Structures are given as structure tokens and as C-alpha cells.
Amino acid sequence: MRVAVFTGSRPGPESHRAAAAALGADLVAAGVGVVYGGGHVGLMGTVADAALAAGGEVVGVIPQHLVDDELAHPGLPRLDVVGSMHERKARMTELADAFVALPGAAGTLEELFEAWTWGMLGLHAKPVALLDVDGFWQPLLAQLRRMADDGYLEQRRLDALGVVGDAAGLLAFVEGYEHPPRKWAAR
């Protein structure tokens, strides 16, 4: 099993770095591989370094333009270099059995929402979760609840988005996950 980790290219506060390191190490301890954006910087580098230090499988997926910018992690046993950000997300989806978003910025949100939306559209049936460090995702969850309350987002879709506190919670969520039926289906 592999989990795709979406997270920031900046380090953030110490509590976020500690949570990222714990996630990487704890996934490896549970026999789970990590798929991530392939960089050595920020929280993404922290997750990769912790997983590598624990002896785990770590697969980086990075577009060539970020390799050219010298952002690729030099210590990865496997680094898939792709042509674009679109190809990166498709490759990560192909390699992963589940997705988790740690704190991050616009890129993290974009990856999270694409993975979640692809599940709604029936392009995959893989679990998607938020690792809620220090309540980081609570404002987003409030907005998503508003979307559901106003009828833009089906409650069952919101209920299918996991909110977890650590690797154990993530793995329990994945183990019990039941994918809702796809949003659109031919009649």
C-alpha cells in the first residue's frame, strides 16, 4: 500500500514539521509506502526524509521544470520525472492507494481538490483525507460545510472526506473507507 502525501514546499511552524516527520516514520512503521511531490524542501522534504530514515519506500514524482530549479530530493531511490504538473498528479494518483493532505498552501489545496473531485467523478475510488494539525483545516471544513448546507456539495461527499490526526487515524480511515457512488452516471 502507498499513500500520496500532499503538503507544503515551505517548512511552516515546528508543530507542522513534527507532524510531517511523524507521519512519514509512522507510515513506514505500518508497512506503507509514501508517494509525494519529489522535492527536498518544506514539509514535503520533511515527510520524505523521515520515511527514508525509517527505511521505507518513498517515491517522488516531479516535473522536469522543478528538477531544473534544483528542487528534486537527491536521496530518493525512485524519482519519476514527468513533463508537467498535470502529469505529476496523474502519476501520483496511479501510484497511490489513498491520499492525505497536510498543511500547505495553494498547491496543496489544488492537489487535494483534484484527488477528491476525481473520486466524485468515478475516476478512482480511493480515500482522501486531511491531516488536521493544530486545527489547520478547520476553516476549510467550515467552508465545505457551508457548501453542503447551501446545496452545492452532497453531504455524503463531505462525509467521505477523512479528517485525521495522525498516521494511525489515517490508516484506520483507509481501512474502513466506503467510496460513495460516482456523482454522475449514465441513465
Backbone torsions as a table, in degrees:
resi	resn	phi	psi	omega
1	MET	NA	143.1	175.7
2	ARG	-131.4	143.9	175.3
3	VAL	-114.9	128.3	173.2
4	ALA	-83.1	128.2	-178.8
5	VAL	-109.2	121.7	173.8
6	PHE	-104.5	127.8	179.6
7	THR	-164.2	177.2	-171.2
8	GLY	-73.5	153.6	174.4
9	SER	-93.5	8.3	173.3
10	ARG	-118.9	156.6	-173.0
11	PRO	-74.7	-28.1	-177.8
12	GLY	64.6	-170.4	-179.5
13	PRO	-71.4	161.8	-177.8
14	GLU	-55.8	-39.2	-179.1
15	SER	-63.5	-32.7	178.1
16	HIS	-72.8	-38.7	176.8
17	ARG	-64.0	-41.5	179.0
18	ALA	-64.0	-41.2	179.1
19	ALA	-66.2	-38.6	178.8
20	ALA	-65.4	-44.2	178.7
21	ALA	-64.0	-42.9	179.2
22	ALA	-63.1	-41.6	179.7
23	LEU	-60.7	-49.5	179.9
24	GLY	-57.2	-49.0	-178.8
25	ALA	-67.0	-41.6	-176.9
26	ASP	-70.6	-34.2	175.5
27	LEU	-62.9	-45.3	178.7
28	VAL	-61.1	-43.5	179.3
29	ALA	-59.6	-28.4	178.9
30	ALA	-89.3	3.2	179.2
31	GLY	80.3	22.3	-177.0
32	VAL	-106.7	133.6	176.9
33	GLY	-83.7	161.3	-179.3
34	VAL	-116.1	132.0	170.1
35	VAL	-115.4	132.3	-178.7
36	TYR	-153.5	-178.0	-172.0
37	GLY	-71.5	0.7	170.6
38	GLY	83.4	1.2	-178.0
39	GLY	-88.9	163.7	176.8
40	HIS	-102.2	-1.0	-172.8
41	VAL	-100.4	159.8	171.7
42	GLY	59.7	-156.5	-179.7
43	LEU	-64.7	-29.9	179.4
44	MET	-63.8	-39.9	176.4
45	GLY	-66.6	-35.7	178.4
46	THR	-63.2	-46.0	177.8
47	VAL	-59.7	-48.7	-177.9
48	ALA	-62.3	-46.3	-179.2
49	ASP	-60.3	-42.1	-179.4
50	ALA	-66.9	-41.3	179.5
51	ALA	-67.2	-41.1	177.7
52	LEU	-64.4	-43.6	179.8
53	ALA	-62.2	-28.7	178.8
54	ALA	-85.3	-0.4	177.2
55	GLY	84.2	20.8	-175.6
56	GLY	-90.9	171.0	174.2
57	GLU	-79.4	125.2	177.3
58	VAL	-131.7	123.1	178.4
59	VAL	-116.2	120.9	175.3
60	GLY	-97.7	144.3	176.0
61	VAL	-130.8	118.1	-171.4
62	ILE	-141.9	139.2	175.9
63	PRO	-74.8	151.6	-176.5
64	GLN	-54.7	-37.9	-176.9
65	HIS	-63.6	-28.3	176.5
66	LEU	-81.2	-27.9	170.9
67	VAL	-63.5	-44.7	179.5
68	ASP	-60.2	-31.6	178.4
69	ASP	-83.1	5.9	177.7
70	GLU	64.2	37.2	178.4
71	LEU	-99.5	-8.4	-178.4
72	ALA	-67.4	142.4	178.0
73	HIS	-71.7	121.6	-176.3
74	PRO	-76.2	-12.8	-174.3
75	GLY	-102.3	10.7	-177.4
76	LEU	-79.6	134.7	174.4
77	PRO	-71.8	-24.1	178.2
78	ARG	-138.2	120.8	176.9
79	LEU	-131.7	111.3	177.2
80	ASP	-88.7	116.6	178.6
81	VAL	-97.5	125.5	-176.8
82	VAL	-119.8	172.8	-174.3
83	GLY	-83.5	-23.4	-173.9
84	SER	-153.5	168.7	175.6
85	MET	-63.6	-35.6	177.8
86	HIS	-61.5	-45.0	179.0
87	GLU	-65.3	-34.3	178.4
88	ARG	-59.7	-49.5	-178.1
89	LYS	-65.4	-39.5	178.7
90	ALA	-64.6	-41.3	-179.5
91	ARG	-67.6	-41.3	178.0
92	MET	-62.5	-39.7	178.5
93	THR	-64.0	-40.5	178.3
94	GLU	-63.2	-39.3	-175.0
95	LEU	-81.8	-22.6	-171.2
96	ALA	-99.6	153.4	174.1
97	ASP	-102.6	-14.5	180.0
98	ALA	-158.9	165.7	-178.4
99	PHE	-130.8	143.6	173.5
100	VAL	-139.8	137.4	176.8
101	ALA	-109.2	123.9	171.5
102	LEU	-94.4	176.1	176.7
103	PRO	-54.8	147.1	179.8
104	GLY	-177.7	-162.5	-176.6
105	ALA	-120.9	-143.9	-172.8
106	ALA	-59.0	-42.3	-179.9
107	GLY	-63.7	-38.5	177.9
108	THR	-63.9	-44.8	178.3
109	LEU	-61.5	-42.8	-178.1
110	GLU	-62.6	-44.4	178.6
111	GLU	-64.9	-44.9	178.4
112	LEU	-57.5	-51.8	-175.4
113	PHE	-67.9	-34.1	177.0
114	GLU	-66.0	-46.0	179.1
115	ALA	-61.2	-43.7	-178.9
116	TRP	-65.8	-43.8	-179.7
117	THR	-65.8	-41.5	178.2
118	TRP	-59.2	-36.0	175.4
119	GLY	-64.9	-41.9	178.5
120	MET	-61.2	-35.6	-176.8
121	LEU	-85.9	0.8	177.0
122	GLY	82.1	15.0	178.3
123	LEU	-78.4	-19.4	170.2
124	HIS	-157.8	168.5	178.4
125	ALA	-127.8	43.1	-174.6
126	LYS	-100.1	145.5	179.6
127	PRO	-68.8	145.6	177.5
128	VAL	-128.1	133.4	-176.9
129	ALA	-141.4	160.2	173.0
130	LEU	-108.6	131.4	171.1
131	LEU	-92.7	105.5	-170.3
132	ASP	-89.9	87.5	179.9
133	VAL	-87.2	124.0	177.9
134	ASP	55.1	31.3	-179.9
135	GLY	69.9	18.1	-176.1
136	PHE	-53.6	-40.6	-175.0
137	TRP	-89.2	-1.1	-176.6
138	GLN	-61.5	-40.4	175.9
139	PRO	-62.8	-38.1	176.8
140	LEU	-65.1	-43.6	179.0
141	LEU	-61.9	-36.4	175.8
142	ALA	-62.3	-41.4	178.4
143	GLN	-66.1	-41.1	178.6
144	LEU	-64.9	-38.2	175.9
145	ARG	-63.3	-38.2	176.7
146	ARG	-62.5	-41.9	178.0
147	MET	-60.7	-41.6	178.0
148	ALA	-67.9	-44.3	179.9
149	ASP	-60.8	-35.3	-178.7
150	ASP	-88.0	2.0	174.0
151	GLY	88.2	9.3	179.9
152	TYR	-87.5	-23.0	-176.4
153	LEU	-130.3	124.6	178.3
154	GLU	-64.8	137.0	-179.3
155	GLN	-57.6	-36.1	-179.4
156	ARG	-64.9	-28.8	176.8
157	ARG	-71.4	-42.7	177.6
158	LEU	-65.0	-41.4	179.0
159	ASP	-63.7	-26.0	-179.4
160	ALA	-79.8	-11.8	176.9
161	LEU	-83.4	116.5	-178.4
162	GLY	-74.8	146.5	171.9
163	VAL	-127.8	114.0	-172.4
164	VAL	-129.2	164.4	-178.5
165	GLY	-109.2	-15.0	-177.4
166	ASP	-164.9	-179.2	-178.1
167	ALA	-61.5	-40.3	179.8
168	ALA	-61.0	-43.4	177.5
169	GLY	-64.3	-39.2	177.9
170	LEU	-63.1	-47.4	-177.8
171	LEU	-66.5	-35.0	175.4
172	ALA	-65.7	-41.4	177.4
173	PHE	-61.1	-47.2	-179.4
174	VAL	-61.2	-44.3	-178.8
175	GLU	-59.4	-39.7	-177.0
176	GLY	-95.6	6.2	-173.1
177	TYR	-67.6	133.6	171.6
178	GLU	-124.1	115.8	-176.5
179	HIS	-73.9	129.3	177.2
180	PRO	-68.4	155.8	177.5
181	PRO	-56.7	151.6	-178.9
182	ARG	-60.1	152.9	-175.0
183	LYS	-65.4	-47.4	-176.8
184	TRP	-116.9	132.9	176.8
185	ALA	-141.2	145.7	177.4
186	ALA	-62.1	141.4	-178.9
187	ARG	-88.3	NA	NA
